[in-house]
Amino acid sequence: MTVQNIKLNNGVLMPEIGLGTWKADEEGILYQTIKTAVDLGYRHIDCAKIYGNQTEIGRALKEVTVPRKELFIVSKIWQNRHRPELVAGALDEILNELQLEYLDLLLIHWPFAMKADKNAMPQTANDLEDVPIMDTWKAMEALVDTGKVRAIGVSNFNKDILEKMLPQCRIVPAVNQVEIHPYNQSPELVKFCQENGIAVTGYCPLGGSKISVMDDDFIKRVAEAHACTPAQVALSWALARGIVVIPKSTNELRLKQNLQKVTLTSDEMRMFGKIQNHERKVDPGRDLKELEWIFHEDKAKCPLI
């Protein structure tokens, strides 16, 4: 099955449906899932250093029969590699784990820097480090010049951060990967990104274990009307908004179903905007004090988490 592409702001083509790998860490299962997904038509694989599973993904990628140039591989540098002098090495670590010579897209996973000896989600302000985000971004821009990445972007960046960041960029982020699903629609952020040439990738497009949009009564009615699954409805809603989706599954049938778009009516799309539930798994919101700290506009008063 062929997946349509979107064109990033630098001309690189990115498949609009990818395979998410967050929390896909059962040994052996992910390896087989990657191979099955590629056989089904997936070409876009979303990875990250912090997921701890890139070695297994790399082993699978080495064995797929699809040429490397037809794949679109994404990864993300973790917060403990924000110092400019550590960014190139972080990319090399990722490439080594994935057994690749280049990435199609490299993202900054979060806007906050962590101390280099920390390797988990930050728990307190003491885990964070004073590294202005633009210092990290300039090091990312330099990676494009090496040919080891085809495009660069960000993840979990809100509108306030991007508004301050864009005027300082030599290379505008190609992508902002954030949590997007019918219970977290983020219309203002999506509109801002798209108006500024930044493609949006929605992670957790089906909500996740504690936020199952597939149980929503409205979405189930739409699925029944289109003779498809609620997951297909939720994914098709995001795709109709121009948002790239990266659903995760290890089930072959669901992997296949997730590639099959349905055409929603204009009334159905409008009714999505009336969904009352508002929930999210991850919150990238920042207050003004934290925003100033990210850009080093004060004297590095570390924000609270």
Backbone hydrogen bonds, N-H to C=O, Kabsch-Sander energy under -0.5 kcal/mol:
donor,donor_aa,acceptor,acceptor_aa,energy
6,I,14,M,-2.8
8,L,6,I,-0.6
8,L,12,V,-3.2
11,G,8,L,-2.3
14,M,6,I,-2.9
16,E,4,Q,-2.8
18,G,245,V,-2.9
19,L,44,H,-2.5
20,G,18,G,-0.6
20,G,247,P,-2.0
21,T,46,D,-0.5
24,A,21,T,-1.9
25,D,23,K,-1.0
27,E,25,D,-0.7
29,I,26,E,-1.1
30,L,26,E,-1.4
32,Q,28,G,-1.7
33,T,29,I,-2.4
34,I,30,L,-2.7
35,K,31,Y,-1.6
36,T,32,Q,-2.7
37,A,33,T,-3.1
38,V,34,I,-2.3
39,D,35,K,-1.9
40,L,36,T,-1.9
41,G,37,A,-1.1
41,G,38,V,-0.6
42,Y,37,A,-2.5
44,H,17,I,-0.5
45,I,43,R,-0.6
45,I,72,F,-2.2
46,D,19,L,-2.6
47,C,45,I,-0.6
47,C,74,V,-2.1
49,K,76,K,-1.7
51,Y,48,A,-0.9
52,G,49,K,-1.4
57,I,53,N,-1.9
58,G,54,Q,-2.9
59,R,55,T,-1.9
60,A,56,E,-1.9
61,L,57,I,-2.8
62,K,58,G,-1.9
63,E,59,R,-0.6
63,E,60,A,-1.2
64,V,60,A,-0.9
64,V,61,L,-0.5
70,E,67,P,-1.8
71,L,68,R,-1.8
72,F,43,R,-3.5
74,V,45,I,-2.5
74,V,72,F,-0.5
75,S,105,L,-1.9
77,I,107,L,-2.4
81,R,78,W,-1.7
82,H,79,Q,-0.8
86,L,83,R,-2.5
87,V,83,R,-0.9
87,V,84,P,-0.8
88,A,84,P,-0.6
90,A,86,L,-2.0
91,L,87,V,-2.0
92,D,88,A,-2.1
93,E,89,G,-2.2
94,I,90,A,-1.9
95,L,91,L,-2.8
96,N,92,D,-2.4
97,E,93,E,-2.2
98,L,94,I,-2.5
99,Q,95,L,-0.9
100,L,95,L,-2.2
103,L,148,K,-2.6
104,D,73,I,-1.7
105,L,73,I,-1.6
106,L,151,A,-1.9
107,L,75,S,-2.4
108,I,153,G,-1.5
109,H,77,I,-1.9
109,H,107,L,-0.6
114,M,79,Q,-3.2
115,K,127,D,-2.5
118,K,115,K,-2.1
127,D,124,T,-1.7
128,L,125,A,-1.4
129,E,113,A,-2.1
131,V,129,E,-1.6
133,I,294,I,-2.6
135,D,132,P,-1.0
136,T,132,P,-1.3
137,W,133,I,-2.5
138,K,134,M,-2.3
139,A,135,D,-1.4
140,M,136,T,-1.8
141,E,137,W,-2.7
142,A,138,K,-1.7
143,L,139,A,-1.0
143,L,140,M,-0.6
144,V,140,M,-1.0
144,V,141,E,-0.6
145,D,141,E,-0.9
146,T,142,A,-0.6
146,T,143,L,-0.9
147,G,143,L,-0.7
147,G,144,V,-1.1
148,K,143,L,-0.9
149,V,143,L,-0.6
150,R,103,L,-1.9
153,G,106,L,-2.2
154,V,175,V,-2.8
155,S,108,I,-1.4
156,N,177,Q,-2.5
162,L,158,N,-2.2
163,E,159,K,-2.6
164,K,160,D,-1.4
165,M,161,I,-1.8
166,L,162,L,-2.7
168,Q,165,M,-1.8
169,C,166,L,-1.6
172,V,170,R,-0.5
174,A,152,I,-3.1
176,N,199,A,-2.4
177,Q,154,V,-2.3
178,V,176,N,-0.6
178,V,201,T,-2.4
180,I,178,V,-0.6
180,I,203,Y,-1.7
181,H,184,N,-1.2
184,N,181,H,-2.4
190,V,186,S,-2.5
191,K,187,P,-2.4
192,F,188,E,-2.3
193,C,189,L,-2.6
194,Q,190,V,-2.6
195,E,191,K,-2.3
196,N,192,F,-1.1
196,N,193,C,-0.8
197,G,194,Q,-1.1
198,I,193,C,-3.0
199,A,174,A,-2.4
199,A,197,G,-0.6
201,T,176,N,-1.6
201,T,199,A,-0.5
202,G,244,V,-3.6
203,Y,178,V,-2.4
203,Y,201,T,-0.7
207,G,204,C,-2.1
208,G,206,L,-0.5
211,I,208,G,-0.6
213,V,206,L,-1.2
213,V,211,I,-1.2
214,M,206,L,-0.5
215,D,212,S,-1.8
216,D,213,V,-1.6
220,K,216,D,-2.4
221,R,217,D,-2.0
222,V,218,F,-2.2
223,A,219,I,-2.3
224,E,220,K,-2.1
225,A,221,R,-2.1
226,H,222,V,-1.6
227,A,223,A,-0.5
227,A,224,E,-0.8
228,C,223,A,-2.4
233,V,229,T,-1.7
234,A,230,P,-2.5
235,L,231,A,-2.5
236,S,232,Q,-2.4
237,W,233,V,-2.2
238,A,234,A,-1.6
239,L,235,L,-2.5
240,A,236,S,-2.2
241,R,237,W,-0.8
241,R,238,A,-0.9
242,G,239,L,-1.8
243,I,238,A,-2.1
244,V,200,V,-2.6
245,V,16,E,-2.5
246,I,202,G,-1.3
252,E,250,T,-0.5
255,L,251,N,-2.7
256,K,252,E,-2.1
257,Q,253,L,-2.6
258,N,254,R,-2.6
259,L,256,K,-1.1
260,Q,257,Q,-1.9
261,K,259,L,-0.9
264,L,262,V,-0.8
269,M,265,T,-2.4
270,R,266,S,-2.3
271,M,267,D,-2.3
272,F,268,E,-1.4
273,G,269,M,-0.8
273,G,270,R,-0.7
274,K,271,M,-1.5
275,I,272,F,-1.6
279,E,183,Y,-1.3
291,L,287,D,-2.2
292,E,288,L,-2.3
293,W,289,K,-1.6
294,I,290,E,-2.3
295,F,291,L,-1.5
296,H,293,W,-1.1
297,E,292,E,-2.9
302,C,300,A,-0.7
